[in-house]
Amino acid sequence: MRRMAKYYLQLVLFACALVSRISAFTIPSSQKAHHCHGCTTTTTSCAMKTSTESNTSDQQNRRENNGTLSNNPGSDRRRSMFTTVSAAVMGAISTANIAPSTAEAAITEESNWPLWTALPVAPYSRRRTIRYEVGPEVFAFDQLIGIYYVHVPIRMIALPVHQDDENKRGLMVYAPVAPTKECLSLMQELIDMYGPVRDIIDPSTAVEHKVNAGPFARAFPAANFWVTDKQYAFPLNLPDSFLGLPSWAKPLPRTSRGTDMWGGEIEHEVLTVKPGIGSMFQDVALYHKKSKTVLICDALFAVTEEPPRILTEEEEYTRALLFHARESKDEVVEDTPENRRKGWRRIVLLFDFFFPGSGRGDLGIGPILEALKTPTYKDGWGGWKPFSWGEDEVKDFQRFSASGKPTVLPIIQIILARGPEEVQRWLGVVTKWKFKRVVPMHLDAPLAIGPSEFANTFDFTKSGKNEVRFCDEDVQFLRKAEEGPLNFSVYKSTLGTLRGEPCGLRKPPES
C-alpha cells in the first residue's frame, strides 16, 4: 500500500509537469490563482468583466504612451481578497527559513515582482535580472524559475533592428520575462542606444513564458505584440482577449516566408504540434541575419556541468546548488566550485527526468517527518531530502550532457513525437538559414551549432523510433507514466514511447 501511495504521488507530480507543458494552461494575471496538489489552475468566473476592465485600461494606457516605457505596467490588475490571502499564505510557506537575513540585501527592491502569484514558483517575488551578450548585439536577459530548488534560467532576448533607418530603428524582444524595475532599467539602457521597443514576440504556449508576456507588453504599449496563434486556457478554453493578454495582441503568422514583415533583417517559422485533446505546442524559430543567430524557445537546449551565471552571482540563488549537493539531510555544504557543479548536475537530472536512473526518490511521509524535526535548517525546507544519489550520478550526467551537445527535453520529445511530419517540415525551413549559433530560452546559451547539428537533434522524428541519446534508465519513469495512467494526456505516437540504451546505472540502496 505504501509503495502504491508513493507511486501515485509521483504520478501526480509528473501530471503537474505534463499539464504545464502539454496542456500549457494560461494563468491570466487578472484572474484568481489557486492550488491543487502543487499544480496551478485558474478561476474563470467573472472573466468577461475582468477582461473588459483590463482591456479598457490597456487601450487608455496605449493612447497615453507614445513610445517607450509605461511607468506602471501592472497598475491595471485588480487583486481579489482570495488572491491577496493566497499570496500571503504562499509567501509564508515559500519564504519561511529559505532566505536568511544575511542574503536578503543581495537582491534589491528593484528585483521585486509583485505579480508572482500568477505563477507561484521560485524565486517568487525576488527576481533578479542579468543582461549579457550571446552574439553580436544579441542581448540575453536571464531570470530564474523553479520548484524545490530545482532552479534553471529562463531567458529573454532583445535585438536591435533597422538601425540605418531613423523612422524604424528600435528593438525586437523575444520571449519576455517578468518586467521588474531592474529588468526595465536594463531595457532602457538598450532603448537609449538603439531606439524604442518596436516588436514583442511571445513564442510559446507554455505557461512560464506567456504568464509574463502580457505584463511586459503593457510596459511598452506602443510596440507591436505578437503571440503564437494557438494560445488557449485550460480547463476552459477562452478567447485570447480573456487570457490576460492586452487588447492589441496579434497572432504571429506561422511563417515570414513570402512577406516583408521584418524588412529583410529577420525570418521566423512556427513549429505547431497538437499532442493531445485540448492541448497545443508551439515554438518560434527566429533567425537574426546580421548576427547569424537563431532563437528558439523550448524545442532544443544543451547543458554542461558549469552552473549558469544567474545561479552563481547571488548568495540567495547559489543556495539551490549547495542544497542539492548534500549527501545527508542535515549537512551544510561548503561553497566550493566542485560542490556547485555537483548541485548543478543533480538539478539538471531532476529537471529533465523527475526520477533519474542514478537517483532514488522517496516522496513518502518519512522524509517529510524528518524535515519537520529541523524547521530551522539553514537553507529552508527543513532540509527535506526526498532524493538520494548512487555511484553512477556523474556517469549519468555525462551521458546526458555529452559535453554540451544539443538535445530535446524528454517531455518536449513526448510532444514532438506526436507530430514528426510537422517537425520535419519546420526543419526544412530552418535549416536553409545560414546561422552559426542557437540561443535557447533555458539552460546554456549560446550554442555554437549550425543547421546540420540543429537538424540532427531531431533525428528521432525521421528514424521511426522515439529514441533518446541518454540512458534508458533515465526515461523509465516517464515511459511508465506515458504508457499507464497518464496516457489520456497525449495521442498515440507512431514512434512509440521514449527509449534509450541501458547504461547499467546503479541506484543507491533503499533506506
C-alpha positions in Angstrom: 0.0 0.0 0.0 2.8 2.4 0.9 4.5 1.7 -2.5 1.3 2.4 -4.3 0.7 5.6 -2.4 4.3 6.8 -3.3 3.8 5.9 -6.9 0.5 7.8 -7.1 2.2 10.9 -5.6 4.9 10.6 -8.2 2.3 10.4 -11.0 0.6 13.5 -9.6 3.9 15.4 -9.8 4.5 14.2 -13.3 1.0 15.2 -14.2 1.6 18.7 -13.0 4.7 19.0 -15.2 2.9 17.4 -18.1 0.0 19.8 -17.8 2.3 22.8 -17.7 4.0 21.7 -20.9 1.4 19.7 -22.9 -1.8 21.5 -21.7 0.1 24.7 -21.2 -2.8 26.3 -19.4 -2.9 30.1 -19.2 -2.9 31.9 -15.9 -4.1 35.5 -16.6 -2.7 37.9 -14.0 -6.1 39.5 -13.8 -7.7 36.2 -12.7 -7.6 34.4 -9.4 -4.9 31.8 -8.7 -5.4 28.8 -6.5 -3.6 25.5 -6.0 -4.3 21.8 -6.5 -1.7 19.2 -5.4 1.1 21.6 -6.4 -0.5 22.5 -9.8 -1.7 25.9 -10.5 -5.2 26.4 -12.1 -7.3 29.4 -12.8 -10.7 30.5 -11.7 -12.6 31.8 -14.7 -15.7 33.1 -13.1 -16.4 36.7 -14.0 -13.7 36.5 -16.6 -15.7 38.6 -19.1 -16.0 41.5 -16.6 -12.3 41.4 -15.6 -11.1 41.1 -19.2 -13.3 44.0 -20.3 -11.9 46.2 -17.5 -8.3 45.2 -18.2 -8.6 45.9 -21.9 -10.3 49.2 -21.4 -7.3 50.2 -19.2 -5.0 48.7 -21.8 -6.4 51.0 -24.5 -6.2 54.1 -22.3 -2.5 53.3 -21.5 -1.8 52.7 -25.1 -3.3 56.0 -26.1 -1.4 57.9 -23.4 2.0 56.4 -24.1 3.7 57.3 -27.3 6.7 55.2 -27.3 8.9 53.6 -24.9 8.1 52.7 -21.4 4.9 52.7 -19.3 5.6 53.8 -15.8 3.4 51.2 -14.2 2.8 48.1 -16.3 0.9 46.2 -13.6 -1.4 49.1 -12.5 -4.4 47.7 -14.3 -4.5 44.5 -12.3 -7.2 44.1 -9.7 -6.5 41.6 -6.9 -9.4 39.9 -5.2 -9.4 39.1 -1.5 -8.8 35.5 -2.5 -5.6 36.4 -4.4 -4.4 38.6 -1.6 -4.9 35.9 1.0 -3.4 33.2 -1.2 -0.4 35.4 -1.9 0.2 35.9 1.9 -0.1 32.1 2.5 2.2 31.2 -0.4 4.7 33.8 0.7 4.7 32.5 4.2 5.2 28.9 3.0 7.7 29.6 0.4 10.0 32.1 2.3 9.9 30.5 5.7 13.5 29.6 6.6 14.5 29.8 2.9 16.2 33.2 2.8 18.5 34.0 5.7 18.8 37.7 6.6 22.5 37.7 5.5 21.3 37.2 1.9 18.3 39.4 1.9 20.2 42.5 0.8 21.8 40.8 -2.2 18.7 41.2 -4.3 17.4 44.7 -4.2 13.9 46.1 -4.2 14.4 46.8 -8.0 14.2 43.0 -8.4 10.8 42.7 -6.8 8.0 41.2 -8.9 4.5 41.9 -7.3 2.6 39.7 -9.8 4.5 36.5 -8.9 1.3 34.9 -7.5 0.0 34.4 -11.1 2.5 31.5 -11.3 3.7 30.9 -7.7 7.1 29.3 -8.3 10.6 30.2 -7.2 12.1 32.7 -6.9 8.6 34.2 -6.2 8.8 37.9 -5.9 12.6 38.1 -5.7 13.6 38.0 -9.4 17.0 39.3 -10.3 17.7 40.0 -13.9 21.2 39.8 -15.5 21.9 41.0 -19.1 24.8 39.9 -21.3 25.6 39.4 -25.0 25.2 36.0 -26.6 26.1 37.2 -30.0 27.0 40.5 -31.7 24.3 42.9 -30.4 22.1 39.9 -29.3 21.3 40.7 -25.7 20.1 38.0 -23.2 18.1 38.8 -20.1 18.2 35.9 -17.6 15.9 35.4 -14.7 15.3 32.2 -12.6 12.5 29.8 -12.4 12.0 26.5 -10.4 10.4 24.4 -7.7 12.1 22.8 -4.7 15.4 24.4 -5.5 15.4 22.8 -9.0 16.1 26.2 -10.4 17.1 26.9 -14.0 17.4 30.1 -16.2 14.5 31.5 -18.1 15.6 33.9 -20.8 14.5 36.8 -22.9 16.4 38.2 -26.0 16.5 41.8 -27.2 17.7 42.5 -30.8 18.4 45.9 -32.4 16.6 46.3 -35.7 16.6 48.8 -38.6 19.4 50.8 -37.2 20.0 52.5 -40.5 16.5 54.0 -40.7 15.7 56.7 -38.2 12.0 56.1 -38.6 12.2 52.4 -37.9 15.2 51.8 -35.7 14.5 50.2 -32.4 14.4 46.8 -30.6 12.7 43.4 -31.0 12.0 41.4 -27.9 11.6 37.6 -27.9 10.2 35.6 -25.0 9.5 38.3 -22.4 10.5 37.7 -18.8 9.0 39.5 -15.7 9.2 43.2 -16.2 10.7 44.2 -12.9 12.1 47.6 -12.3 15.6 46.1 -12.7 14.6 44.4 -16.0 13.0 47.6 -17.4 16.1 49.7 -16.3 18.3 47.3 -18.3 16.0 47.6 -21.2 16.0 51.3 -21.0 19.8 51.3 -21.5 19.3 49.5 -24.8 16.4 51.8 -25.7 18.7 54.8 -25.3 21.3 53.2 -27.6 19.1 51.5 -30.3 15.7 53.2 -30.1 12.2 52.1 -28.8 10.8 48.6 -28.5 9.1 48.0 -31.8 8.0 44.4 -31.6 7.5 41.9 -28.8 7.1 38.1 -29.5 5.6 35.5 -27.2 6.9 32.4 -28.9 5.2 29.7 -26.8 2.0 28.4 -25.4 3.9 27.3 -22.2 2.6 29.0 -19.1 6.1 30.0 -17.7 6.6 32.2 -20.8 3.2 33.6 -21.5 2.4 34.5 -17.9 4.9 37.4 -18.2 4.2 38.3 -21.8 1.1 40.4 -21.1 2.7 42.5 -18.3 5.8 43.0 -20.4 3.7 44.2 -23.4 1.9 46.6 -21.2 5.2 48.2 -20.2 5.7 49.0 -23.9 2.2 49.8 -25.2 3.4 51.4 -28.4 5.1 48.2 -29.6 3.5 45.5 -31.7 2.7 42.5 -29.6 2.8 39.1 -31.4 1.7 35.8 -29.8 1.6 32.4 -31.4 -1.8 31.7 -32.8 -2.8 28.7 -30.7 -2.9 30.3 -27.3 -5.6 28.8 -25.1 -6.7 28.3 -21.5 -7.3 25.0 -19.6 -9.6 23.5 -18.4 -12.0 26.1 -20.0 -10.7 27.4 -23.4 -11.4 31.1 -23.7 -10.8 33.8 -26.4 -7.4 35.5 -26.4 -9.0 38.7 -25.0 -9.8 36.7 -21.8 -6.4 35.4 -21.2 -4.7 38.3 -19.6 -3.2 39.5 -22.9 -3.5 43.2 -23.8 -6.1 44.1 -26.3 -3.6 44.9 -29.1 -2.1 41.3 -29.1 -1.9 40.0 -32.6 -1.5 36.4 -33.8 2.0 35.8 -35.2 1.9 34.5 -38.8 3.1 30.9 -39.0 5.9 32.0 -41.3 7.6 35.1 -42.6 8.3 33.5 -46.0 6.9 35.4 -48.9 6.4 38.6 -46.8 8.5 41.6 -45.8 7.1 41.9 -42.3 10.6 42.1 -40.8 12.2 44.3 -43.5 14.6 41.6 -44.6 16.6 41.5 -41.4 14.8 38.6 -39.7 12.9 35.5 -40.6 10.7 33.2 -38.5 9.0 29.9 -38.7 6.5 28.5 -36.2 6.5 24.8 -35.2 3.0 23.6 -34.3 2.2 20.2 -32.8 -1.1 19.0 -31.3 0.0 16.3 -28.8 -3.5 15.6 -27.3 -7.1 16.6 -26.9 -7.4 20.3 -25.8 -3.7 21.0 -26.0 -1.2 22.5 -28.3 2.6 23.1 -28.5 4.2 25.9 -30.5 7.7 27.2 -30.7 9.0 30.1 -32.9 12.4 29.7 -34.6 13.6 33.3 -35.3 16.6 34.0 -37.4 18.6 37.2 -37.0 20.6 37.5 -40.2 23.1 40.1 -39.1 24.4 38.1 -36.2 23.7 34.7 -37.8 21.8 33.7 -34.7 18.7 31.5 -34.3 16.4 32.0 -31.3 14.4 29.0 -30.1 12.2 28.8 -27.0 11.8 25.2 -25.7 12.3 22.8 -28.6 16.1 22.4 -28.1 18.6 23.0 -25.3 22.1 22.0 -24.1 23.9 21.9 -20.8 27.4 21.5 -19.3 28.5 20.9 -15.8 29.2 24.6 -15.2 26.3 26.3 -13.4 24.8 29.3 -15.2 25.6 32.8 -14.1 22.2 33.5 -12.8 22.7 30.8 -10.1 26.3 31.8 -9.1 26.3 35.5 -8.7 23.9 35.8 -5.8 24.2 34.0 -2.5 20.5 33.6 -2.3 20.4 31.8 -5.6 23.6 29.8 -5.1 21.9 28.2 -2.1 20.0 25.9 -4.6 23.3 24.4 -5.8 24.5 23.7 -2.3 21.1 22.4 -1.2 21.3 19.6 -3.8 25.0 18.9 -3.2 24.1 17.4 0.2 24.7 13.7 0.9 22.6 13.8 4.1 19.6 15.8 5.3 21.3 18.0 7.9 24.6 18.5 6.0 25.7 22.1 5.5 27.7 22.0 2.3 30.8 24.2 1.8 30.5 26.6 -1.0 33.2 25.3 -3.4 33.3 25.1 -7.3 33.1 21.3 -7.1 30.1 21.4 -4.8 28.4 23.9 -7.1 29.0 21.6 -10.0 27.7 18.6 -8.1 24.5 20.5 -7.1 24.0 21.6 -10.7 24.4 18.1 -12.1 21.6 16.9 -9.8 19.4 19.9 -10.6 19.7 19.2 -14.3 18.9 15.4 -13.9 15.8 16.2 -11.7 14.7 19.0 -14.1 14.9 16.6 -17.1 13.7 13.3 -15.7 11.9 13.9 -12.3 13.2 10.4 -11.2 16.6 9.9 -12.9 18.2 6.5 -13.2 21.1 7.2 -10.9 18.9 8.5 -8.1 16.2 7.2 -5.8 13.2 9.3 -4.8 11.1 8.8 -1.7 8.1 11.1 -1.7 6.5 9.2 1.2 5.8 10.5 4.7 9.2 9.5 6.1 11.4 12.3 4.7 8.6 14.8 5.4 8.5 13.8 9.1 12.3 14.1 9.3 12.2 17.6 7.8 9.6 18.6 10.4 12.2 17.8 13.1 14.5 20.6 11.8 12.3 23.5 10.8 15.2 26.0 11.2 17.5 24.2 8.8 19.8 26.9 7.3 18.7 26.6 3.7 15.0 26.1 4.3 12.5 23.2 3.6 13.6 21.8 7.0 16.3 20.2 5.0 13.7 17.9 3.3 15.7 15.4 1.2 13.4 13.0 -0.7 16.2 12.1 -3.2 19.5 10.2 -2.8 22.1 9.5 -5.4 24.1 6.4 -6.4 27.7 6.0 -7.5 26.8 6.5 -11.2 25.5 10.0 -10.9 28.4 11.6 -12.7 28.2 8.9 -15.5 24.5 9.6 -15.8 25.0 13.3 -16.2 27.9 13.0 -18.6 25.9 10.7 -20.8 23.0 13.2 -20.8 25.1 16.3 -21.3 27.5 14.9 -23.9 29.8 17.9 -23.2 27.1 20.4 -24.2 25.7 18.7 -27.2 22.1 19.9 -28.0 19.2 17.7 -27.2 15.4 17.8 -26.6 13.8 17.9 -23.2 12.2 14.4 -22.7 8.7 15.9 -22.1 9.1 18.0 -25.2 10.2 14.9 -27.1 7.0 13.2 -26.0 5.1 16.1 -27.5 7.1 16.3 -30.8 6.7 12.5 -31.3 3.0 13.3 -31.9 3.9 15.4 -35.0 7.1 14.1 -36.7 6.0 15.2 -40.1 5.4 18.8 -38.8 8.9 18.8 -37.2 10.5 17.7 -40.5 8.6 20.4 -42.4 9.8 23.0 -39.9 13.4 21.8 -40.1 13.2 22.0 -43.9 12.7 25.8 -43.5 15.0 26.4 -40.5 18.0 24.5 -41.9 18.1 26.7 -45.0 19.1 29.7 -42.8 22.8 30.4 -42.6 23.2 30.5 -38.9 26.2 29.6 -36.7 24.7 29.9 -33.2 21.5 29.0 -31.5 20.1 30.6 -28.3 17.5 28.6 -26.4 15.4 30.2 -23.6 16.6 27.8 -21.0 19.9 26.3 -19.7 23.1 27.1 -21.7 23.4 29.9 -24.2 24.7 30.5 -26.8 25.2 27.1 -28.6 27.8 27.1 -31.3 25.9 25.0 -33.8 24.8 25.4 -37.4 21.9 23.9 -39.5 23.3 20.4 -39.7 23.7 19.9 -35.9 20.4 21.6 -35.3 18.6 19.1 -37.5 20.5 16.1 -36.1 19.0 16.9 -32.7 15.6 15.9 -34.0 16.7 12.7 -35.8 14.1 10.7 -33.8 11.3 12.3 -35.9 12.7 10.6 -39.1 14.1 7.4 -37.7 10.7 5.9 -36.9 11.7 5.3 -33.3 11.3 7.6 -30.3 14.9 7.2 -29.3 16.9 9.3 -26.9 20.7 9.6 -26.8 20.8 9.3 -23.0 20.3 6.3 -20.6 17.2 4.2 -20.8 17.1 4.1 -17.0 16.5 7.9 -17.1 13.3 7.8 -19.1 11.9 4.7 -17.4 9.6 6.7 -15.1 8.4 8.9 -18.0 7.8 5.9 -20.2 5.7 4.1 -17.5 3.7 7.2 -16.8 3.1 7.8 -20.6 2.1 4.1 -21.1 0.0 4.0 -17.9 -2.4 6.2 -16.0 -1.4 9.4 -17.9 -1.9 8.1 -21.5 -5.1 10.3 -21.6 -2.8 13.4 -21.9 -1.4 12.6 -25.3 -2.4 10.8 -28.5 -0.7 7.6 -29.5 2.5 8.1 -31.4 3.7 6.1 -34.4 7.2 6.5 -32.9 6.3 4.7 -29.7 7.4 5.7 -26.2 10.8 7.1 -25.2 13.6 4.6 -25.4 17.4 4.8 -24.8 20.3 2.4 -24.4 20.6 0.8 -21.0 23.6 2.1 -19.1 23.6 -0.2 -16.1 23.1 2.8 -13.8 23.2 1.8 -10.1 20.7 3.4 -7.8 21.6 3.9 -4.1 20.3 1.3 -1.7 16.8 1.8 -0.2 17.0 3.4 3.2 
